[in-house]
């Protein structure tokens, strides 16, 4: 029996085809990496950029294929892509050496998105009680949610508040164990309320706290509003007072718009303690979406972070975030 090899002239064609296919796998990762590094999110890439941790894992596939088929130039590019994305994402799993103040007043903060006000009020109150939460920020805070939370006993735990309840997704609430100095609320350009106030626990310096909820980049006509809302969030550098922003930021640490805000005097609490890849939004109400991290606690760089935990909330598409912080002592 005679075995006939493929014609010699077919081998270069097959080799070129494999090379082209591998480059078609590598180039999208290269473009993604470049956009991630410069923080440019045009159009629908705002939404897609939230899934960068999954792209980082996926970048290993073209890397392995280029090595298997010995396409060294493409392999070098694939190594750069995988290494760069890993450098962007993996540090969120490692505690920072600098976690802010190590001495001061320990206070626990919690944020939760109520999904049009429909989240289980009793569960929210139970999380506050079980985690000894002293300050609670709520988004998508409706009049019905306000009533149910009061009936569940939230006011007994956190008697001070600044509330801007509204039907739909635009309401905001801020509850506190400590008196709120100059409490208030303002509607951002995207149409969502953000409630705020200053707390001063015994022995601590005053700290401004705001329940944050920029417009969600859900469609092309919301993209500009999303960028504007993030750009307009209060900063904590320069002569500004110490601040804590917590809530549904509708953005991840892979969005340049959020990183630019953090660069103005903040640190991300979950990232600081190595808990920065725990999902807070996505499949929790049944949607077939991989988990992403869009709920954050941003703290002034002078404030310490000791621990962060994430908790499910019944009847919400978000999970709550609890952060134990160390507020600097009063001078």
C-alpha positions in Angstrom: 0.0 0.0 0.0 1.5 3.3 -1.1 1.1 6.4 1.2 1.0 9.6 -0.8 2.2 12.7 1.0 0.5 16.0 0.6 1.9 17.8 -2.5 5.0 19.8 -1.6 3.5 23.0 -3.0 0.5 22.6 -0.5 2.7 22.7 2.6 3.6 26.5 2.4 -0.1 27.3 1.8 -1.1 25.3 4.9 1.7 26.9 6.9 0.6 30.4 5.9 -3.0 29.6 6.7 -2.0 28.5 10.2 0.1 31.7 10.6 -2.8 33.9 9.5 -5.2 32.1 11.8 -2.9 32.6 14.8 -2.4 36.3 14.1 -6.2 36.7 13.8 -6.3 35.3 17.4 -3.5 37.5 18.6 -4.3 40.9 17.1 -7.7 41.4 19.0 -5.9 40.8 22.3 -3.2 43.3 21.3 -5.8 45.9 20.5 -7.7 45.2 23.8 -4.4 45.5 25.8 -3.6 48.8 24.2 -7.0 50.2 24.9 -6.8 49.0 28.5 -3.4 50.6 29.1 -4.4 54.0 27.7 -7.8 54.0 29.4 -9.7 54.7 26.2 -13.2 53.1 26.0 -14.9 54.1 22.8 -18.6 53.1 22.3 -19.6 49.6 23.3 -16.1 48.9 24.6 -17.2 50.6 27.8 -19.4 47.6 28.4 -16.9 45.0 27.2 -13.9 46.4 29.2 -15.6 45.2 32.4 -14.8 41.6 31.3 -11.0 42.2 31.0 -10.2 39.6 33.7 -11.8 37.0 31.4 -9.9 38.3 28.4 -6.7 37.9 30.5 -7.5 34.2 31.0 -8.4 33.8 27.4 -5.2 35.4 26.2 -3.4 32.1 27.3 -5.1 30.3 24.4 -3.4 32.0 21.5 -0.2 32.0 23.5 -0.2 28.2 23.8 -1.2 27.8 20.2 1.6 30.0 18.9 4.1 28.0 20.9 2.6 24.6 19.8 2.8 25.7 16.1 6.2 27.4 16.6 5.1 30.8 15.3 7.7 32.7 17.3 7.0 36.3 16.4 3.3 35.8 17.1 4.3 34.0 20.3 6.4 36.9 21.5 3.4 39.2 21.0 1.1 36.8 22.7 3.5 36.6 25.7 3.5 40.4 25.9 -0.3 40.5 25.8 -0.8 37.8 28.5 1.9 39.3 30.7 0.5 42.8 30.4 -3.1 41.8 31.2 -1.9 39.6 34.1 -0.1 42.6 35.5 -3.3 44.6 35.2 -5.5 42.0 36.9 -3.6 39.8 39.2 -2.5 42.4 41.7 -6.1 42.7 42.8 -5.7 39.3 44.5 -2.7 40.4 46.5 -2.9 42.6 49.6 -1.1 45.9 49.2 1.9 46.7 51.5 0.4 50.2 52.1 -3.1 49.8 53.4 -3.4 53.3 54.8 -3.7 54.2 58.5 -2.9 51.4 60.9 -4.2 53.2 64.0 -7.4 55.1 64.5 -11.1 54.4 64.8 -12.4 51.2 63.2 -15.8 51.7 61.4 -17.6 49.3 59.1 -19.3 50.6 55.9 -21.6 48.8 53.6 -23.1 49.5 50.2 -26.0 47.7 48.4 -27.9 48.2 45.2 -31.6 47.4 45.8 -32.6 46.7 42.2 -35.5 49.2 41.8 -36.0 49.0 45.5 -37.1 45.4 45.5 -34.2 43.8 47.5 -35.2 41.9 50.6 -35.2 44.6 53.4 -35.0 42.1 56.2 -31.8 40.7 54.7 -30.3 44.1 54.3 -31.0 44.8 58.0 -29.6 41.4 59.0 -26.4 42.1 57.1 -26.1 45.5 58.9 -26.6 43.8 62.3 -24.3 40.7 61.7 -21.5 42.8 60.3 -21.8 45.6 62.8 -22.2 48.1 60.0 -22.1 51.8 61.1 -22.7 53.5 57.7 -24.9 52.1 55.0 -25.1 53.4 51.4 -28.0 52.3 49.2 -28.7 52.8 45.5 -31.9 52.2 43.5 -33.6 53.3 46.8 -37.4 53.6 46.3 -40.1 54.9 48.7 -41.3 51.3 49.1 -37.8 50.2 50.1 -37.6 53.0 52.6 -40.9 51.9 54.2 -39.8 48.2 54.4 -36.4 49.0 55.8 -38.0 51.1 58.5 -40.4 48.2 59.3 -37.4 45.8 59.5 -35.8 47.9 62.2 -33.0 49.7 60.2 -33.7 53.0 62.1 -33.0 51.3 65.4 -29.5 50.4 64.2 -28.7 53.4 62.1 -30.9 56.3 63.3 -29.3 59.1 61.3 -29.9 59.4 57.5 -29.9 61.4 54.3 -32.6 60.0 52.0 -33.7 60.7 48.4 -36.1 57.9 47.7 -37.5 57.8 44.2 -39.3 55.1 42.1 -37.1 53.2 39.7 -33.4 53.2 39.7 -32.6 56.8 40.6 -33.1 56.9 44.4 -30.3 57.0 47.0 -30.0 56.5 50.7 -27.4 57.0 53.4 -27.9 55.7 56.9 -25.5 56.2 59.8 -25.0 55.2 63.4 -23.3 58.6 63.9 -24.9 62.0 63.4 -24.6 63.3 59.8 -23.2 66.8 59.6 -24.6 68.8 56.7 -26.5 65.9 55.1 -27.9 66.4 51.7 -28.5 64.9 48.2 -27.8 66.0 44.7 -28.9 64.6 41.3 -26.0 63.8 39.0 -26.0 64.6 35.3 -27.2 61.1 34.5 -30.3 61.6 36.6 -29.5 59.5 39.7 -29.6 60.9 43.2 -26.5 60.7 45.4 -26.9 61.3 49.1 -24.1 62.5 51.4 -23.1 63.7 54.8 -20.1 64.0 57.1 -19.6 61.7 60.0 -17.3 62.1 63.0 -17.2 59.0 65.2 -15.9 59.6 68.7 -12.1 60.0 68.5 -12.0 60.2 64.7 -11.4 63.1 62.3 -14.5 64.1 60.3 -15.0 62.2 57.0 -17.3 63.0 54.1 -19.3 60.0 52.9 -21.4 59.8 49.7 -23.6 57.0 48.2 -22.4 56.9 44.6 -24.4 55.9 41.5 -23.2 57.1 38.1 -25.4 56.5 35.1 -25.1 53.0 33.8 -23.5 52.7 30.3 -26.4 50.5 29.1 -26.9 52.0 25.6 -25.1 54.5 23.3 -27.1 57.4 24.5 -25.9 56.9 28.1 -22.1 56.6 27.4 -21.4 60.3 27.6 -23.4 60.6 30.8 -21.5 57.7 32.4 -18.2 59.4 31.7 -19.4 62.8 33.0 -20.8 61.3 36.2 -17.6 59.6 37.0 -15.6 62.7 36.2 -17.8 64.8 38.5 -17.5 62.6 41.5 -15.9 64.5 44.4 -12.1 64.2 44.7 -10.1 63.5 47.8 -6.7 65.0 47.0 -5.4 68.5 47.5 -7.1 70.6 50.2 -10.3 68.5 50.1 -11.5 66.8 53.3 -11.1 63.1 53.7 -13.8 61.3 51.7 -15.3 57.9 51.3 -17.3 57.1 48.1 -19.2 53.8 48.1 -21.8 52.4 45.9 -22.6 51.1 42.5 -20.0 52.8 40.2 -21.2 51.0 37.1 -17.5 50.6 36.3 -14.6 48.3 37.1 -10.9 48.9 37.8 -10.4 48.1 34.1 -12.2 51.3 33.1 -9.9 54.3 32.7 -12.7 56.6 33.9 -12.7 55.0 37.3 -9.0 54.7 37.5 -8.7 58.5 36.8 -11.1 59.1 39.7 -9.1 56.9 42.1 -6.0 58.7 41.1 -7.4 61.8 42.8 -6.6 60.7 46.4 -8.4 57.4 46.7 -7.7 53.7 47.1 -10.1 50.9 46.2 -10.8 49.0 49.5 -11.3 45.5 47.9 -8.2 45.9 45.7 -6.2 47.1 48.8 -6.8 43.9 50.7 -6.6 41.4 47.8 -10.3 41.0 47.3 -10.6 42.9 44.1 -11.7 40.0 41.8 -14.9 39.0 43.8 -17.9 39.6 41.6 -20.6 42.1 42.7 -22.9 42.2 39.7 -24.0 39.9 36.9 -25.8 36.6 37.2 -27.3 37.1 40.7 -30.8 37.6 39.4 -30.6 34.9 36.7 -29.0 36.8 33.9 -26.5 34.8 31.9 -23.6 37.3 32.5 -20.2 36.4 34.1 -19.7 38.2 37.4 -18.0 41.6 37.3 -16.9 44.0 40.0 -18.8 47.4 39.7 -19.6 48.0 43.4 -16.8 49.7 45.2 -15.7 51.4 48.4 -13.2 54.1 47.6 -11.4 55.6 50.5 -9.1 58.5 51.0 -5.5 57.4 51.0 -5.1 58.4 54.6 -7.8 56.0 55.7 -6.8 52.4 56.5 -8.5 49.3 55.1 -8.4 46.1 57.2 -10.9 43.8 55.5 -13.6 43.6 52.8 -16.3 41.0 52.3 -19.0 40.5 49.7 -22.5 39.2 50.5 -25.5 38.0 48.5 -28.7 40.1 48.7 -32.0 38.3 48.0 -34.0 39.9 45.1 -31.1 42.0 43.9 -28.8 41.7 40.9 -26.0 43.1 43.0 -24.1 41.7 46.0 -23.4 44.0 48.9 -19.9 45.0 49.9 -18.8 45.5 53.5 -15.5 47.2 54.3 -13.8 47.7 57.7 -11.9 50.9 57.7 -9.6 52.7 60.1 -10.5 56.4 60.2 -7.5 58.6 61.3 -7.8 59.9 64.9 -8.8 63.5 65.5 -5.9 65.8 65.7 
